[in-house]
Structures are given as structure tokens and as C-alpha cells.
């Protein structure tokens, strides 16, 4: 391998398919330079305002459509104090309900984040009150003993529900705008990846000792790479990044399989770049080019060899074959989107404590010719406390750091976030949050 010291990274052309992801940079918004107050992360009062004006107003991700393949298949997810039941209907539509029996408040279905098959109806395990797939009452045992009659409702309380990108979405807001309008640019940008082709290979939840926004912030900027993830300086360009802010959502486009301008090329190909090359089918030991040419050559190799591997990259531009197109769907979805996989985080607030949160981790991978759909078993979702499970070196580093961030937020010696240009997505996220809380 040839080594060229301090060579500037060569950017590839923006070649893409007819429906490819737009790459044009968005105008930089002017949002001021004010401190973001720490109380947003530590105040119980602020947490309650978020619940009333944010979480109960937006669209939220629940599960995948494939988790509900047949009528009666159902799935339970949670947000704050609420448990939500998603049910595939007989007409193959999907409906969402509050997962609570109208009798004494028992959760109707006790599972969590795991697909459940083929119910004919839902019967409360407390007093046998029964509901149909459409949420309507089927049977109330001994109804004649209720002098007031049946509850003044048709059954389970329903919620708006829709689908996009192979995912099922719901809202606690009965008057929420259509999902298509809420998502804005997201479908146009991400449909070329065809998430429906990707297979879930890992799913879990970890309770972290930090506010949910601290987690969102950490994954929306690369300024922290030099401090927390120094090994990534030999894998990605953490400075030359395109940051785009849209109405609610935002993204950055970050080059992978390159060196950070903060470091000098080592005498051999860095280990994480070797992993990328091997994953594409290349032999790092046989590579004779410069380390600064690897990104371009990996793109070329994948473009030429993807079809015979069973992978369709035709709607992706060249840079997407190596780079991280990193999207944040407001308020709590972080998507590390790549040609061959998508690592997604869902950050959920703790229902009682602003100093805690739930970090949901999902890995989706694009199968190759050797993948056997019939042999694939969906991984079971599990919930852990911090320290009980590894999420890989990079996320483990963030997970270790965030509780210390949260403790610092509570210090009398700290006023709030001092945000720079490299953290533009963080400021945009908070501006969008402010817009909701001021409504």
C-alpha cells in the first residue's frame, strides 16, 4: 500500500439513480448563539411540559410492518407512561390503541417490544373483559350486575396510525397532521435505501442514567469523535461534514473509509478500514493504492460487484456506498443509514425521572445471496440496565460518558450548552423542540 502524507481526501462524484437521495446542501439556518439552558435536561417541570406539548403531539415509531404479518398479530410499545397496542386488522390495515382495559385499568396485553401472533380477540387477564381486533367490546361478563351499564365508549381508545419505510407509526394526538406531512423530506431522501429489504439482526433496550435529549445530542454531532472515539479518526472524516437542517428533521453526510484531517496516515491500512474492505469483498493485503484512495475504490468495487452478491445499489449515489447518511427524525429517531445496513436508535423519556431514559437499539442488515429467509429467526427484544450488555465499542464509549454529562448538568457550576457550528444539528433540534413547547 502506498502512503501519501497529508493528502486531501478526494470527493467522489454525486452519481445516483433516477430516484436517488438528494445531496444538495440545505441553506444554513440562523438560530443564534444563545446558551441552551441545562434545566431542559434536569427539571421535572420541563419534563412534564415535554409530555404535554411534545410527546402527545408528534408521530412516534412503533415497530415494523413485518412484525404484524397476519390479522390478529399484535405488538406493544411504550412511550412515557403510555402503553400502545398495534393490531393487524382483518382488512390488513393496522390500528393503534391505548393498551388498557376500560374496566379497572389493567394492561390488556402484557408483552413488550416482541411480535405476538394471531389473536382472535383480546381478553383482559383480570376480569375477562373481551375486545375484538378492532378494539370494540365483544363481551363484558355479568354486564347485568353493572347498574350503570357498559362504559360510555365503544371499547379500546384508538389512536392515529400509519406506515412508512416498512415501519409502523402512531401518535397520541388525535388531531395530528398526516404522517406524510410530518415526515416532510424523509421519504424522498430515504426511500432509495429500501428498508423493507433489510433484516432485523439485533434489538434491545438499555436504561441509561441521562436525559433522553443528552442521548439525541450525542448522536447528532461529530465534534466529540476526537475526545470520546479517537479510534474513529482512522475511519472517518469528522470535520468535512455536510450538515442539513430541514423543517423538523436534520442530517449530516459523513465520509467513511477515510482518515480524519486530525491525523497522519499510518504505515498500513487502519484496522476499521480493513473491515470495510473485507465486508465489500476486497482483500486489504492485495491493495496497492494510497489509503486516501480506498474510499473511492471501495465505492467502485461495490458498484461493480453488488449485483452478483445479490445487492441492488442502483438507486444510491457513489458516496452512499461507503458513507454514513445520518438522519434525525424529530423528536427521537437517529438513523445511521448505509448501503448495506441501518443502525437505528430510538431515545425514549423515562416516565418519572428526567435524569434517566430508555435507549432502544436496532440493527438492520441488507441480506446477500447466502441469506435464507426461512432460516432467519427474529431476535428477541430484551431490556437491560446500563453495564449489563455491550453495544459495541463506539456506543459503549457514549454510554459510559453520558451519565457523567448528566451529573454535570445538575452542577451549580454549569449554566447550559455552549453550541458551536459543528453542533448545528443540536441547536436545530432544540429550536424544533422550542417550537412545540411554545405552541
For each residue, the residues with C-beta under 8 A, 3 or more apart:
1: 268 269 287 288 289 290 291
2: 288 289 290
3: 265 266 267 290 291
4: 7 265 290 291 292
5: 264 265
6: 264 265
7: 4 265 290 292
8: 292
9: 237 240 255 258 259 261 292 295
10: 292 293 296
11: 255 319
12: 15 295 296 299 318 319
13: 318
14: 23 317 318 319
15: 12 317 318
16: 20 21 23 192 315 316 317 318 320
17: 20 192 314 315 316 317
18: 315
19: 191 192 315
20: 16 17 192 315 316 317 320
21: 16 188 189 190 192 193 316 317 320 325
22: 185 188 189
23: 14 16 253 317 319
24:
25: 242 244
26: 244 245 246
27:
28: 243 245 424
29: 245 424 428 431
30:
31: 427 428 431
32:
33: 419
34:
35: 415 416 417 418
36: 40 416 417 419 426 427 430
37: 40 415 416
38: 41 42 409 410 414 415 416 417
39: 42 43 46 416
40: 36 37 43 46 211 213 430 433
41: 38 210 211 213 214 354 406 409
42: 38 39 46 211 354 355 406 409 410
43: 39 40 46 47 354
44: 47 48 354
45: 48 49
46: 39 40 42 43 49 50 354
47: 43 44 50 51 349 354
48: 44 45 51 52
49: 45 46 52 53 54 437
50: 46 47 53 54 55 349 433 437
51: 47 48 54 55 56 80 349
52: 48 49 56
53: 49 50 56 57 436 437 439
54: 49 50 51 57 58 331 433 436 437
55: 50 51 58 60 79 80 172 331 349
56: 51 52 53 172 173
57: 53 54 171 172 173 176 436 439
58: 54 55 171 173 176 182 330 331 436
59: 160 162 169 170 171 176 179 182 183
60: 55 79 169 170 171 172 332
61: 167 168 169 329 333 346
62: 75 77 84 86 96 167 168 169 170
63: 67 68 75 77 86 113 115 167 168
64: 67 166 167 168 200
65: 68 94 163 166 167 168 196
66: 69 166 196
67: 63 64 73 75 115 168 378
68: 63 65 73 74 75 86 87 88 94 115 168
69: 66 73 88
70: 73 88 117 118
71: 88 89 90 92 118 133
72: 87 88 117 118 119 120 133
73: 67 68 69 70 87 88 115 116 117 118 119
74: 68 85 86 87 88 109 115 116 119 122
75: 62 63 67 68 85 86 113 114 115 116 168
76: 83 84 85 86 99 109 110 111 112 113 116
77: 62 63 83 84 86 112 113
78: 82 83 84 112 348
79: 55 60 82 84 172 348 349
80: 51 55 348 349 351
81: 351
82: 78 79 98 172
83: 76 77 78 98 99 100 107 112
84: 62 76 77 78 79 96 97 98 99 159 170
85: 74 75 76 96 97 98 99 108 109 122 156
86: 62 63 68 74 75 76 77 94 95 96 161 168 170
87: 68 72 73 74 94 95 96 97 119 133 135
88: 68 69 70 71 72 73 74 92 93 94 133
89: 71 92 93 94 95 133 134
90: 71 133
91:
92: 71 88 89
93: 88 89
94: 65 68 86 87 88 89 161 163 168
95: 86 87 89 133 134 135 158 161
96: 62 84 85 86 87 158 159 160 161 168 170
97: 84 85 87 135 156 157 158 159
98: 82 83 84 85 156 157 159
99: 76 83 84 85 107 108 109
100: 83 105 106 107 108 156 157
101: 104 105 106 107 108 124 126 127 129
102: 129 151 153 155 156
103: 106 124 126 127 129 140 151
104: 101 126 127
105: 100 101
106: 100 101 103 124 125 126
107: 83 99 100 101 110
108: 85 99 100 101 122 124 131 156
109: 74 76 85 99 116 122
110: 76 107 125
111: 76 114 116
112: 76 77 78 83 381 383
113: 63 75 76 77 203 205 360 381 383
114: 75 111 380 381
115: 63 67 68 73 74 75 378
116: 73 74 75 76 109 111 119
117: 70 72 73
118: 70 71 72 73
119: 72 73 74 87 116 122 133
120: 72 133
121: 130 131 132 133 138
122: 74 85 108 109 119 130 131 132 133
123: 128 129 130 131
124: 101 103 106 108 127 128 129 130
125: 106 110
126: 101 103 104 106 129
127: 101 103 104 124 141
128: 123 124 139 141
129: 101 102 103 123 124 126 137 139 140 141
130: 121 122 123 124 137 138 139 140
131: 108 121 122 123 135 136 137 138 155 156
132: 121 122 135 136 137 138 155
133: 71 72 87 88 89 90 95 119 120 121 122
134: 89 95 155
135: 87 95 97 131 132 154 155 156 157 158
136: 131 132 154 155 156
137: 129 130 131 132 140 150 154 155
138: 121 130 131 132
139: 128 129 130
140: 103 129 130 137 143 146 150
141: 127 128 129
142: 145 146
143: 140 146 149 150
144:
145: 142
146: 140 142 143 149 150
147:
148:
149: 143 146
150: 137 140 143 146
151: 102 103
152:
153: 102 157
154: 135 136 137
155: 102 131 132 134 135 136 137
156: 85 97 98 100 102 108 131 135 136
157: 97 98 100 135 153
158: 95 96 97 135
159: 84 96 97 98 170 171 172 174
160: 59 96 170 171 173 174 176
161: 86 94 95 96 168 169 170
162: 59 168 169 178 179
163: 65 94 166 167 168 169 179
164: 167 169 179 180 183 186 187
165: 186 187 190 191 195 196
166: 64 65 66 163 195 196 198
167: 61 62 63 64 65 163 164 195
168: 61 62 63 64 65 67 68 75 86 94 96 161 162 163
169: 59 60 61 62 161 162 163 164 179
170: 59 60 62 84 86 96 159 160 161
171: 57 58 59 60 159 160 176
172: 55 56 57 60 79 82 159
173: 56 57 58 160 176
174: 159 160
175:
176: 57 58 59 160 171 173 182
177: 181 182
178: 162 181 182
179: 59 162 163 164 169 182 183
180: 164 183 187
181: 177 178 184
182: 58 59 176 177 178 179 248
183: 59 164 179 180 186 187 249 329
184: 181 246 247 248 249
185: 22 188 189 246 247 249
186: 164 165 183 189 190 249 327 329
187: 164 165 180 183 190 191
188: 21 22 185 191
189: 21 22 185 186 192 251 325 327
190: 21 165 186 187 193 195 327 335 337
191: 19 165 187 188 194
192: 16 17 19 20 21 189 315 316 320
193: 21 190 198 315 316 337 339 342
194: 191 197 198 312 315
195: 165 166 167 190 198 342 364
196: 65 66 165 166
197: 194 312 366 367
198: 166 193 194 195 341 342 364 365 366 367
199: 364 365 366 367 371 376
200: 64 203 362 363 364 378 379
201: 363 364 365 379
202: 361 362 363 379
203: 113 200 360 361 362 363 379 380 381
204: 360 361 381 382 383 384 389 391
205: 113 358 359 360 361 381 382 383 384
206: 358 359 361 383 384 385 386 388 389 391 399
207: 350 356 357 358 359 383 384 385 386
208: 215 356 357 358 359 386 399 402 403
209: 355 356 386 402 403 406
210: 41 214 215 355 356 357 402 403 405 406
211: 40 41 42 214 215 349 354 355 356 357 406 409
212: 215 216 332 347 348 349 350 357 358
213: 40 41 216 217 347 429 430 433
214: 41 210 211 217 218 357 402 405 406 409
215: 208 210 211 212 218 219 345 347 357 359 398 402
216: 212 213 219 220 328 331 332 334 347 429
217: 213 214 220 221 417 423 426 429
218: 214 215 221 224 398 401 402 405
219: 215 216 328 334 345 398
220: 216 217 250 252 328 334 423 425 426 429
221: 217 218 224 422 423 424 425 426
222: 225 236 238 239 241 252 254 422
223: 226 238 420 422 423
224: 218 221 227 228 229
225: 222 228 229 230 232 233 236 238 260
226: 223 229 230 233 238 260 262
227: 224 230
228: 224 225 397 398 401
229: 224 225 226 232 233 394 397
230: 225 226 227 233
231: 234 235 272 393
232: 225 229 235 236 238 260 272 394
233: 225 226 229 230 236 238 259 260 262 263
234: 231 259 260 263 266 270 271 272 273
235: 231 232 256 257 258 270 272 273
236: 222 225 232 233 254 255 256 257 258 260 324
237: 9 240 241 254 255 258 259 260 261
238: 222 223 225 226 232 233 241 254 260 262
239: 222 260 261 262 422
240: 9 237 255 261
241: 222 237 238 252 253 254 422
242: 25 252 253
243: 28 250 251 252 424 425
244: 25 26 250 251 252 253
245: 26 28 29 250 424 425 428
246: 26 184 185 249 250 251
247: 184 185
248: 182 184 330 432
249: 183 184 185 186 246 327 328 329 330
250: 220 243 244 245 246 327 328 425 428 429
251: 189 243 244 246 325 326 327 328 425
252: 220 222 241 242 243 244 326 425
253: 23 241 242 244 319 323 324 325 326
254: 222 236 237 238 241 323 324 326
255: 9 11 236 237 240 258 295 319 322 323
256: 235 236 276 295 322 323 324 338
257: 235 236 273 276 277 294 295 298 322
258: 9 235 236 237 255 292 294 295
259: 9 233 234 237 263 265 270 291 292
260: 225 226 232 233 234 236 237 238 239 263
261: 9 237 239 240
262: 226 233 238 239
263: 233 234 259 260
264: 5 6
265: 3 4 5 6 7 259 291 292
266: 3 234 270 291
267: 3
268: 1
269: 1 273 274 277 284 287 291 294
270: 234 235 259 266 273 274 291
271: 234 274 275
272: 231 232 234 235 275 276
273: 234 235 257 269 270 276 277 284 291 294
274: 269 270 271 277 278 284
275: 271 272 278 279
276: 256 257 272 273 279 280 298 322
277: 257 269 273 274 280 282 283 284 287 294 298
278: 274 275 281 282 283 284
279: 275 276 340
280: 276 277 298 301 302 305
281: 278 301 305 309
282: 277 278 286 287 297 298 301
283: 277 278 286 287
284: 269 273 274 277 278 287
285:
286: 282 283
287: 1 269 277 282 283 284 294 297
288: 1 2
289: 1 2 293 294 297
290: 1 2 3 4 7 293 294
291: 1 3 4 259 265 266 269 270 273 294
292: 4 7 8 9 10 258 259 265 295
293: 10 289 290 296 297
294: 257 258 269 273 277 287 289 290 291 297 298
295: 9 12 255 256 257 258 292 298 299 322
296: 10 12 293 299 300
297: 282 287 289 293 294 300 301
298: 257 276 277 280 282 294 295 301 302 321 322
299: 12 295 296 302 303 318 319 321 322
300: 296 297 303 304
301: 280 281 282 297 298 304 305
302: 280 298 299 305 306 311 313 321 322 339
303: 299 300 306 313 318 321
304: 300 301
305: 280 281 301 302 308 309
306: 302 303 309 311 312 313
307: 310 311 312
308: 305 369
309: 281 305 306 368 369
310: 307 367 368 369 371
311: 302 306 307 339 340 366 368
312: 194 197 306 307 315
313: 302 303 306 316 320 321 339
314: 17
315: 16 17 18 19 20 192 193 194 312
316: 16 17 20 21 192 193 313 320 321 339
317: 14 15 16 17 20 21 23 320
318: 12 13 14 15 16 299 303 321
319: 11 12 14 23 253 255 299 322 323
320: 16 20 21 192 313 316 317 323 325 338 339
321: 298 299 302 303 313 316 318 339
322: 255 256 257 276 295 298 299 302 319 339
323: 253 254 255 256 319 320 338
324: 236 253 254 256 336 337 338
325: 21 189 251 253 320 337 338
326: 251 252 253 254 334 335 336 337
327: 186 189 190 249 250 251 334 335 337
328: 216 219 220 249 250 251 333 334 335 425 429
329: 61 183 186 249 333 335
330: 58 248 249 333 429 432
331: 54 55 58 216 429 432 433
332: 60 212 216 346 347 348
333: 61 328 329 330 344 345 346
334: 216 219 220 326 327 328 344 345 346 347
335: 190 326 327 328 329 342 343 344
336: 324 326 342 343 344
337: 190 193 324 325 326 327 342
338: 256 320 323 324 325 341 342
339: 193 302 311 313 316 320 321 322 366
340: 279 311 365 366
341: 198 338 363 364 365 366
342: 193 195 198 335 336 337 338 363 364
343: 335 336 361 362 363 364
344: 333 334 335 336 361 362 363 364
345: 215 219 333 334 359 360 361 362
346: 61 332 333 334 359 360 362
347: 212 213 215 216 332 334 357 358 359 360
348: 78 79 80 212 332 357 358 359 360
349: 47 50 51 55 79 80 211 212 354 357 358
350: 207 212 353 354 355 356 357 358
351: 80 81
352:
353: 350 356
354: 41 42 43 44 46 47 211 349 350
355: 42 209 210 211 350 406 410
356: 207 208 209 210 211 350 353
357: 207 208 210 211 212 214 215 347 348 349 350
358: 205 206 207 208 212 347 348 349 350
359: 205 206 207 208 215 345 346 347 348 399
360: 113 203 204 205 345 346 347 348
361: 202 203 204 205 206 343 344 345 391 395
362: 200 202 203 343 344 345 346
363: 200 201 202 203 341 342 343 344
364: 195 198 199 200 201 341 342 343 344
365: 198 199 201 340 341
366: 197 198 199 311 339 340 341
367: 197 198 199 310 371 373
368: 309 310 311 371
369: 308 309 310
370:
371: 199 310 367 368 376
372: 375 376
373: 367 376
374:
375: 372
376: 199 371 372 373
377:
378: 67 115 200
379: 200 201 202 203
380: 114 203
381: 112 113 114 203 204 205
382: 204 205 389
383: 112 113 204 205 206 207
384: 204 205 206 207 388 389
385: 206 207 388
386: 206 207 208 209 399 403
387:
388: 206 384 385
389: 204 206 382 384
390: 396
391: 204 206 361 395 396 399
392: 395 396
393: 231 396 397
394: 229 232 397 398
395: 361 391 392 398 399
396: 390 391 392 393 399 400
397: 228 229 393 394 400 401
398: 215 218 219 228 394 395 401 402
399: 206 208 359 386 391 395 396 402
400: 396 397 403 404
401: 218 228 397 398 404 405
402: 208 209 210 214 215 218 398 399 405 406
403: 208 209 210 386 400 406 407
404: 400 401 407 408
405: 210 214 218 401 402 408 409
406: 41 42 209 210 211 214 355 402 403 409 410
407: 403 404 410 411
408: 404 405 411 414
409: 38 41 42 211 214 405 406 414
410: 38 42 355 406 407
411: 407 408 414
412:
413:
414: 38 408 409 411
415: 35 37 38
416: 35 36 37 38 39
417: 35 36 38 217 426
418: 35
419: 33 36 423 424 426 427
420: 223 423
421: 424
422: 221 222 223 239 241
423: 217 220 221 223 419 420 426 427
424: 28 29 221 243 245 419 421 427 428
425: 220 221 243 245 250 251 252 328 428 429
426: 36 217 220 221 417 419 423 429 430
427: 31 36 419 423 424 430 431
428: 29 31 245 250 424 425 431 432
429: 213 216 217 220 250 328 330 331 425 426 432 433
430: 36 40 213 426 427 433 434
431: 29 31 427 428 434 435
432: 248 330 331 428 429 435 436
433: 40 50 54 213 331 429 430 436 437
434: 430 431 437 438
435: 431 432 438 439
436: 53 54 57 58 432 433 439
437: 49 50 53 54 433 434
438: 434 435
439: 53 57 435 436
